[in-house]
């Protein structure tokens, strides 16, 4: 098309043309330009060109009929209507090109007689609908564009791969800390300095259009010395196994239909100072939640994240692998190894960048089986001094009224509190 427009400009610059003939050629050039612009915008045709211009589409071909018509003795008398006038103007334009720019004429129509340029299967008087023309035009242009892209990729050696919607990340930390536990902390503990290690692994899928699947495994294990404890050489200060998985199917904008799964337990037995009774152990308890609902997850800038899941249908299973009587008493499961509850749940997770290298991570959940409630609000304030050195202040509020009355605290009631400060090594991968 660019070549045809260039040759048309040669025609319009020919001095021998009459003003009327020049206007015909300029109209044709304008139509081609408009059509080219329309095609470049999403392959949509914005204008059409009269079929009588077809001989101007490639003026590099000598058209013998043009010379025959111009040289005819009765050429002026043969002009009877606007269509004849248009053909006459095109003939004059072509002859002027042949005379002024013979180097541009490369072929003769005699050479093309044996070629089947256009094959029309339909009757001559059949009109092709505009929608069909549009379909053919779009198909041809798309095929051409695909061919051009493949050719260009081959030229520059670019390798095109299927997009990978999975993102993986992890974090390992080894830190020193100090701890404070309320007297009725449900897993037991001792206020002291300790060494804390943590591994956080994430595998998240997001096709950016419909499906989102977030998976996270958090493992924490900390130990503290117990100089005042006559029963134990050390105690666990932090012991956590937390596996979460949340599958979302986009409903509208930032809302997703969601299925949420969570499993929580610990590695080692939990004791209190100068107390030989176990308050927890591996898979005792094991809490499993399976919930269905809606998740509000807006797209935030600067790496910030926020998610609020409203889960009106939630199933909770609590399992005690250990047959220790004290553990069963702590969790109000005397004579039972497993309980099943149906209720509702709310989950909130966020990660916000408060300042350069200063982050706030928060997690909140509230589960109710309508005869008791269980809730946790976890906050972590982390400052990254360098790539490998960080400090963290961690707090955790917990509420659980599904316990024996003897664990009720006069000041806090069924609320429990935990806090620690750490400074140490952090490595993200």
MIDREN-542440 format. One line per field, with one value per residue (C-alpha): z, y negated, x; residue in three letters; residue number from 1. Coordinates in pm, 1 decimal. Layout:
zz = [Z	...]
yy = [Y	...]
xx = [X	...]
resn = [Ala	...]
resi = [NUM	...]
***
This chain:
zz = [0.0	74.5	-270.6	-436.2	-244.7	-347.4	-713.3	-682.0	-556.1	-875.6	-1066.4	-878.8	-949.2	-1327.7	-1494.9	-1795.7	-1593.2	-1596.3	-1260.0	-1270.2	-1337.3	-1059.1	-813.2	-903.9	-827.2	-506.9	-394.3	-453.0	-253.8	30.0	34.6	52.8	333.9	531.6	481.0	589.5	910.9	982.6	929.3	1164.0	1447.2	1564.9	1204.1	1151.7	814.4	847.3	477.6	143.1	-206.2	-527.8	-730.3	-1041.2	-893.5	-921.6	-1212.5	-992.4	-722.7	-919.6	-1184.7	-1244.4	-1483.9	-1834.6	-1908.1	-2287.0	-2253.0	-2113.6	-2430.6	-2647.5	-2483.7	-2481.3	-2842.7	-2971.0	-3209.9	-3028.9	-2673.3	-2573.5	-2717.3	-2522.9	-2191.5	-2101.2	-1718.4	-1404.9	-1423.3	-1778.6	-1663.2	-1376.3	-1608.8	-1855.2	-1582.6	-1467.3	-1825.8	-1867.4	-1535.4	-1631.1	-1975.5	-1815.6	-1576.6	-1860.7	-2045.7	-1752.7	-1548.1	-1781.7	-1537.7	-1293.6	-1544.7	-1500.3	-1644.8	-1922.0	-1891.4	-2176.4	-1933.0	-1688.9	-1922.2	-1836.9	-1460.9	-1265.2	-1052.5	-904.4	-885.2	-834.3	-767.6	-714.7	-993.7	-1125.5	-984.5	-633.4	-370.7	-91.2	246.1	430.7	726.5	498.2	351.7	705.4	808.4	506.4	556.2	926.5	862.9	594.5	801.9	1111.9	914.6	762.9	1101.6	1252.8	963.2	1003.9	1379.2	1322.3	1062.1	1292.1	1581.6	1359.3	1252.5	1603.5	1754.5	2014.5	2192.4	2289.4	2585.3	2743.9	3035.5	3381.9	3626.8	3928.4	4162.6	4434.1	4726.1	5065.0	5372.1	5637.5	5961.9	6268.7	6545.5	6913.5	7105.9	7438.1	7524.7	7746.5	7807.4	8003.2	8297.6	8120.5	7782.8	7647.4	7536.8	7833.7	7827.2	8023.8	8006.7	7892.9	7610.0	7336.6	6992.7	6718.8	6369.7	6100.4	5742.8	5528.5	5185.2	4934.6	4599.9	4440.0	4111.0	3943.9	3576.6	3625.6	3477.6	3659.8	3892.9	4200.7	4424.0	4723.1	4922.9	5227.9	5472.8	5789.7	6026.9	6348.9	6629.8	6918.7	7237.5	7559.9	7854.0	8189.7	8468.0	8721.7	8604.3	8806.3	8574.0	8227.6	8078.2	7809.6	7692.5	7354.1	7320.4	6979.0	6810.0	6502.0	6192.1	5977.1	5628.0	5439.7	5092.3	4935.3	4590.0	4435.0	4116.7	4013.1	4054.4	3989.8	4004.2	4336.8	4462.3	4437.1	4514.9	4762.8	4917.1	5212.4	5385.3	5694.9	5913.2	6235.4	6484.9	6653.9	6657.3	7021.8	7361.2	7539.2	7913.0	8177.1	8413.9	8692.5	8560.8	8418.7	8265.2	7887.0	7751.4	7384.5	7160.6	6796.1	6635.9	6975.7	6889.9	6511.9	6395.7	6040.1	5885.4	5553.8	5456.5	5162.4	5091.4	4925.1	4930.0	4875.1	4733.8	4575.3	4366.7	4567.4	4463.1	4589.8	4673.8	4937.8	4987.9	5147.1	5164.5	5356.5	5333.7	5450.5	5499.8	5617.7	5585.8	5779.7	5911.7	6194.3	6307.8	6617.0	6668.1	6966.5	6884.7	7236.7	7500.6	7784.9	8019.6	8083.9	7712.6	7677.4	7979.0	7842.6	7521.2	7692.1	7516.1	7808.8	7673.5	7310.2	7048.1	6776.7	6753.7	6457.8	6445.5	6181.7	6197.9	6028.1	5984.1	5892.5	5769.0	5713.1	5585.4	5496.4	5420.9	5412.5	5350.4	5611.5	5509.7	5330.7	5461.9	5730.2	5694.5	5885.8	5846.0	6006.7	6027.4	6189.0	6202.1	6390.8	6404.2	6584.1	6618.5	6776.9	7118.2	7148.0	6969.5	6878.7	6743.1	6685.3	6585.4	6487.5	6407.6	6295.4	6255.3	6069.3	5986.7	5732.6	5819.0	5527.0	5299.0	5581.2	5907.2	6036.5	6357.5	6438.9	6702.0	6715.0	6908.9	6923.6	7091.7	7124.5	7248.6	7319.4	7549.3	7462.1	7761.3	8114.6	8360.6	8555.0	8268.6	8307.9	8411.8	8653.5	8453.6	8092.9	8107.5	7808.1	7629.8	7602.1	7493.6	7355.8	7251.3	7149.2	7002.8	6779.2	6607.2	6375.4	6032.5	5752.9	5405.3	5135.2	4825.5]
yy = [0.0	-238.8	-175.2	-249.7	-576.8	-680.2	-619.0	-810.4	-1108.3	-1088.0	-1103.7	-1409.4	-1589.9	-1543.9	-1887.0	-1759.7	-1658.1	-1873.6	-2004.3	-1766.3	-1464.5	-1570.3	-1588.4	-1230.0	-1102.1	-1303.5	-1163.8	-814.2	-890.0	-1033.3	-720.8	-493.5	-697.8	-693.3	-321.0	-256.9	-454.3	-267.8	72.7	-12.5	-68.6	280.3	401.2	203.1	47.1	-319.5	-396.9	-223.7	-278.5	-282.9	36.4	-178.8	-280.8	71.9	-20.7	-282.5	-26.8	75.6	-188.3	0.7	221.8	81.0	87.4	104.9	19.1	-324.3	-410.5	-270.8	-489.1	-808.5	-769.5	-692.2	-952.2	-963.6	-959.6	-1280.7	-1160.2	-829.7	-1014.6	-987.1	-974.7	-1020.6	-664.7	-724.3	-1054.6	-877.6	-608.7	-876.4	-1066.6	-745.5	-668.3	-1015.3	-985.2	-649.5	-771.8	-1077.4	-848.3	-623.1	-929.6	-1122.5	-828.3	-533.4	-385.6	-316.1	-93.3	256.3	488.0	501.7	629.1	866.9	1049.9	1095.3	1233.4	1592.8	1523.9	1575.5	1263.0	1282.7	1581.5	1498.3	1795.6	1592.5	1441.1	1102.1	924.3	1072.7	813.1	929.5	800.6	552.9	793.4	1060.2	814.2	708.5	1072.5	1145.4	825.4	893.6	1254.2	1156.8	877.7	1096.2	1372.5	1119.8	964.9	1308.8	1391.1	1063.1	1123.3	1476.7	1344.5	1067.7	1312.1	1537.0	1243.2	1131.9	1481.8	1414.5	1718.9	1693.2	1905.8	1972.5	1731.1	1875.4	1748.2	1907.6	1697.9	1848.9	1678.8	1764.3	1619.4	1762.7	1587.5	1663.9	1409.7	1340.1	1225.0	1153.8	1280.4	1194.2	1425.9	1358.7	1597.0	1780.9	1827.3	2142.9	2325.4	2233.1	2038.9	1840.3	1475.4	1482.8	1434.5	1691.1	1791.6	1796.3	1951.2	1921.9	2038.8	1894.8	2045.5	1918.4	2045.8	1819.8	1855.7	1560.0	1549.8	1178.8	1244.4	1510.1	1749.8	1674.1	1941.5	1845.0	2106.7	2039.1	2256.3	2090.2	2279.0	2119.2	2277.1	2097.9	2204.4	2020.5	2097.8	2161.8	2082.7	2059.9	2381.7	2692.8	2924.4	2830.4	2721.1	2523.3	2448.4	2372.5	2002.4	2017.6	2331.7	2305.6	2503.6	2311.9	2417.2	2200.8	2228.6	2001.8	2055.6	1767.5	1733.1	1374.3	1257.9	883.0	634.0	703.7	971.0	1344.7	1655.8	1827.2	2164.6	2132.6	2409.0	2380.2	2636.0	2539.6	2735.2	2735.6	2942.6	3006.0	3045.9	2721.2	2678.2	2407.5	2316.9	2571.9	2773.3	3122.2	3135.6	3106.2	2832.0	2914.9	3149.9	3248.3	3265.7	3193.4	2990.8	3003.1	2745.1	2769.6	2509.3	2540.0	2237.1	2102.2	1741.5	1420.7	1255.8	883.7	839.7	497.3	425.7	199.2	15.4	33.6	403.4	351.6	635.4	660.3	937.9	961.1	1292.9	1322.9	1693.7	1760.3	2137.6	2271.1	2616.0	2668.2	2995.2	3019.6	3337.3	3444.1	3715.3	3714.0	3903.4	3691.7	3604.7	3250.0	3163.6	3290.3	3082.3	2765.8	2785.9	2893.4	3232.4	3476.8	3822.1	3702.0	3713.2	3516.2	3249.5	3108.7	2764.0	2569.5	2193.0	1873.8	1718.5	1387.9	1368.3	1055.4	1045.0	737.8	627.4	252.9	54.4	-222.0	-375.5	-275.3	68.6	56.1	302.6	390.2	738.5	812.4	1121.6	1145.7	1424.6	1474.4	1809.0	1876.3	2199.2	1989.0	2148.0	2028.6	1791.2	1811.6	1521.3	1412.6	1078.4	1101.2	799.8	787.4	465.3	532.9	299.7	414.9	264.5	436.9	733.4	977.6	787.4	704.1	630.9	733.3	651.0	918.7	912.5	1161.4	1120.9	1432.6	1490.3	1836.9	1898.3	2268.7	2359.7	2480.9	2208.5	2260.6	2092.9	1775.6	1481.1	1219.1	934.7	1058.2	1298.6	1530.6	1291.9	1396.6	1194.3	1267.5	1034.7	1057.7	843.9	991.4	878.0	1106.1	1256.2	1261.9	1409.7	1380.9	1601.3]
xx = [0.0	289.3	433.5	99.9	63.8	417.4	337.9	12.3	208.2	412.9	87.3	-37.6	288.1	259.4	212.5	22.6	-285.6	-594.0	-716.0	-1014.0	-790.4	-553.1	-843.9	-940.5	-591.7	-565.9	-901.0	-767.2	-448.9	-654.6	-874.6	-570.0	-415.8	-739.8	-779.4	-420.8	-472.0	-793.7	-631.4	-342.5	-592.6	-700.6	-730.4	-1052.8	-1137.1	-1230.6	-1293.1	-1341.2	-1196.7	-1398.9	-1343.1	-1279.7	-943.8	-805.5	-572.6	-404.0	-323.8	-15.4	71.8	395.6	200.2	148.0	-226.1	-281.5	-651.5	-554.9	-360.5	-640.2	-903.3	-694.3	-581.9	-933.0	-1076.3	-1411.0	-1268.9	-1451.2	-1784.6	-1762.3	-1787.1	-2155.2	-2173.1	-1961.4	-1830.2	-1697.6	-1547.9	-1366.7	-1228.1	-1115.8	-932.1	-761.3	-657.8	-503.7	-323.3	-171.5	-61.0	101.4	289.7	405.9	540.7	692.9	825.2	883.7	1138.6	853.1	671.9	814.3	548.6	288.4	-64.6	21.0	251.5	-32.3	-294.8	-208.5	-221.0	-539.9	-534.5	-882.3	-1113.5	-1483.6	-1706.4	-2022.5	-2232.3	-2122.1	-2423.1	-2380.6	-2288.3	-2056.2	-2184.4	-1965.5	-1940.8	-1793.0	-1545.9	-1449.6	-1397.4	-1176.7	-977.7	-917.9	-815.3	-566.2	-416.0	-384.6	-214.6	22.9	97.8	165.3	399.5	585.3	624.4	755.3	1002.1	1125.3	1163.7	1371.3	1589.2	1681.4	1697.8	1428.0	1289.1	922.3	813.5	477.6	426.4	481.8	219.6	389.4	601.6	817.9	988.4	1128.1	1292.2	1519.4	1606.0	1814.3	1767.7	1817.6	1514.5	1353.3	1004.8	714.9	416.4	100.8	54.6	-229.5	-58.1	-219.3	99.6	312.6	639.2	898.2	1004.8	1366.4	1613.5	1613.0	1733.1	1471.2	1485.2	1221.1	1162.2	882.9	814.3	557.3	431.4	172.2	-16.1	-187.4	-288.9	-386.5	-729.7	-931.6	-749.4	-538.9	-386.1	-169.7	24.8	240.0	432.4	562.7	792.4	920.8	1121.7	1289.4	1465.9	1544.8	1765.2	1594.1	1838.7	1555.3	1391.8	1478.4	1283.5	1415.4	1748.1	1568.3	1213.8	1063.5	989.9	826.9	701.2	485.0	385.0	139.3	33.0	-218.2	-365.4	-623.7	-775.3	-966.0	-1173.1	-1233.6	-1591.3	-1572.4	-1286.0	-1108.8	-1353.8	-1282.4	-1485.5	-1254.4	-1181.1	-942.7	-744.8	-525.3	-346.9	-163.6	44.9	389.7	710.5	804.6	635.2	549.7	613.9	590.2	871.5	919.7	626.9	672.7	322.2	295.7	71.6	120.7	319.1	356.9	7.7	-144.3	-328.6	-360.2	-615.6	-750.4	-981.8	-1165.8	-1372.5	-1572.0	-1664.0	-1547.5	-1206.0	-1146.8	-797.0	-730.0	-420.7	-188.2	126.2	486.6	461.4	191.4	-55.8	-399.7	-658.1	-986.2	-1172.7	-1533.4	-1601.1	-1958.6	-1917.3	-1620.6	-1530.2	-1281.8	-1128.0	-909.6	-706.4	-492.2	-239.5	-92.1	-295.6	-156.4	-443.9	-320.2	-316.0	-673.5	-773.3	-606.4	-808.7	-1133.7	-1122.7	-1123.8	-1206.0	-1192.3	-917.0	-1096.9	-1366.9	-1558.6	-1720.3	-1911.7	-1912.3	-1794.6	-1453.3	-1290.7	-930.9	-721.2	-363.2	-161.9	192.5	258.0	573.1	567.1	900.8	1217.7	1324.9	1051.0	760.1	446.6	297.6	-37.4	-260.1	-601.0	-856.2	-1178.8	-1358.8	-1683.3	-1877.8	-2158.7	-2102.0	-1740.2	-1503.3	-1135.6	-931.9	-570.0	-419.1	-54.2	167.0	528.4	727.5	1051.4	1338.6	1595.8	1936.5	2105.8	2058.5	2135.6	2070.5	1721.9	1534.4	1177.3	917.9	648.4	318.5	33.8	-303.7	-517.3	-872.3	-1013.8	-1310.1	-1328.9	-1108.1	-1149.1	-1246.6	-922.8	-735.2	-940.8	-719.7	-850.1	-692.7	-704.3	-997.1	-969.0	-731.5	-366.9	-65.1	280.9	565.5	928.0	1204.5	1474.5	1793.2	1984.2	2041.1	1783.1	1820.5	1553.3	1547.0]
resn = [Unk	Unk	Unk	Unk	Unk	Unk	Unk	Unk	Unk	Unk	Unk	Unk	Unk	Unk	Unk	Unk	Unk	Unk	Unk	Unk	Unk	Unk	Unk	Unk	Unk	Unk	Unk	Unk	Unk	Unk	Unk	Unk	Unk	Unk	Unk	Unk	Unk	Unk	Unk	Unk	Unk	Unk	Unk	Unk	Unk	Unk	Unk	Unk	Unk	Unk	Unk	Unk	Unk	Unk	Unk	Unk	Unk	Unk	Unk	Unk	Unk	Unk	Unk	Unk	Unk	Unk	Unk	Unk	Unk	Unk	Unk	Unk	Unk	Unk	Unk	Unk	Unk	Unk	Unk	Unk	Unk	Unk	Unk	Unk	Unk	Unk	Unk	Unk	Unk	Unk	Unk	Unk	Unk	Unk	Unk	Unk	Unk	Unk	Unk	Unk	Unk	Unk	Unk	Unk	Unk	Unk	Unk	Unk	Unk	Unk	Unk	Unk	Unk	Unk	Unk	Unk	Unk	Unk	Unk	Unk	Unk	Unk	Unk	Unk	Unk	Unk	Unk	Unk	Unk	Unk	Unk	Unk	Unk	Unk	Unk	Unk	Unk	Unk	Unk	Unk	Unk	Unk	Unk	Unk	Unk	Unk	Unk	Unk	Unk	Unk	Unk	Unk	Unk	Unk	Unk	Unk	Unk	Unk	Unk	Unk	Unk	Unk	Unk	Unk	Unk	Unk	Unk	Unk	Unk	Unk	Unk	Unk	Unk	Unk	Unk	Unk	Unk	Unk	Unk	Unk	Unk	Unk	Unk	Unk	Unk	Unk	Unk	Unk	Unk	Unk	Unk	Unk	Unk	Unk	Unk	Unk	Unk	Unk	Unk	Unk	Unk	Unk	Unk	Unk	Unk	Unk	Unk	Unk	Unk	Unk	Unk	Unk	Unk	Unk	Unk	Unk	Unk	Unk	Unk	Unk	Unk	Unk	Unk	Unk	Unk	Unk	Unk	Unk	Unk	Unk	Unk	Unk	Unk	Unk	Unk	Unk	Unk	Unk	Unk	Unk	Unk	Unk	Unk	Unk	Unk	Unk	Unk	Unk	Unk	Unk	Unk	Unk	Unk	Unk	Unk	Unk	Unk	Unk	Unk	Unk	Unk	Unk	Unk	Unk	Unk	Unk	Unk	Unk	Unk	Unk	Unk	Unk	Unk	Unk	Unk	Unk	Unk	Unk	Unk	Unk	Unk	Unk	Unk	Unk	Unk	Unk	Unk	Unk	Unk	Unk	Unk	Unk	Unk	Unk	Unk	Unk	Unk	Unk	Unk	Unk	Unk	Unk	Unk	Unk	Unk	Unk	Unk	Unk	Unk	Unk	Unk	Unk	Unk	Unk	Unk	Unk	Unk	Unk	Unk	Unk	Unk	Unk	Unk	Unk	Unk	Unk	Unk	Unk	Unk	Unk	Unk	Unk	Unk	Unk	Unk	Unk	Unk	Unk	Unk	Unk	Unk	Unk	Unk	Unk	Unk	Unk	Unk	Unk	Unk	Unk	Unk	Unk	Unk	Unk	Unk	Unk	Unk	Unk	Unk	Unk	Unk	Unk	Unk	Unk	Unk	Unk	Unk	Unk	Unk	Unk	Unk	Unk	Unk	Unk	Unk	Unk	Unk	Unk	Unk	Unk	Unk	Unk	Unk	Unk	Unk	Unk	Unk	Unk	Unk	Unk	Unk	Unk	Unk	Unk	Unk	Unk	Unk	Unk	Unk	Unk	Unk	Unk	Unk	Unk	Unk	Unk	Unk	Unk	Unk	Unk	Unk	Unk	Unk	Unk	Unk	Unk	Unk	Unk	Unk	Unk	Unk	Unk	Unk	Unk	Unk	Unk	Unk	Unk	Unk]
resi = [1	2	3	4	5	6	7	8	9	10	11	12	13	14	15	16	17	18	19	20	21	22	23	24	25	26	27	28	29	30	31	32	33	34	35	36	37	38	39	40	41	42	43	44	45	46	47	48	49	50	51	52	53	54	55	56	57	58	59	60	61	62	63	64	65	66	67	68	69	70	71	72	73	74	75	76	77	78	79	80	81	82	83	84	85	86	87	88	89	90	91	92	93	94	95	96	97	98	99	100	101	102	103	104	105	106	107	108	109	110	111	112	113	114	115	116	117	118	119	120	121	122	123	124	125	126	127	128	129	130	131	132	133	134	135	136	137	138	139	140	141	142	143	144	145	146	147	148	149	150	151	152	153	154	155	156	157	158	159	160	161	162	163	164	165	166	167	168	169	170	171	172	173	174	175	176	177	178	179	180	181	182	183	184	185	186	187	188	189	190	191	192	193	194	195	196	197	198	199	200	201	202	203	204	205	206	207	208	209	210	211	212	213	214	215	216	217	218	219	220	221	222	223	224	225	226	227	228	229	230	231	232	233	234	235	236	237	238	239	240	241	242	243	244	245	246	247	248	249	250	251	252	253	254	255	256	257	258	259	260	261	262	263	264	265	266	267	268	269	270	271	272	273	274	275	276	277	278	279	280	281	282	283	284	285	286	287	288	289	290	291	292	293	294	295	296	297	298	299	300	301	302	303	304	305	306	307	308	309	310	311	312	313	314	315	316	317	318	319	320	321	322	323	324	325	326	327	328	329	330	331	332	333	334	335	336	337	338	339	340	341	342	343	344	345	346	347	348	349	350	351	352	353	354	355	356	357	358	359	360	361	362	363	364	365	366	367	368	369	370	371	372	373	374	375	376	377	378	379	380	381	382	383	384	385	386	387	388	389	390	391	392	393	394	395	396	397	398	399	400	401	402	403	404	405	406	407	408	409	410	411	412	413	414	415	416	417	418	419	420	421	422	423	424	425	426	427	428	429]
***
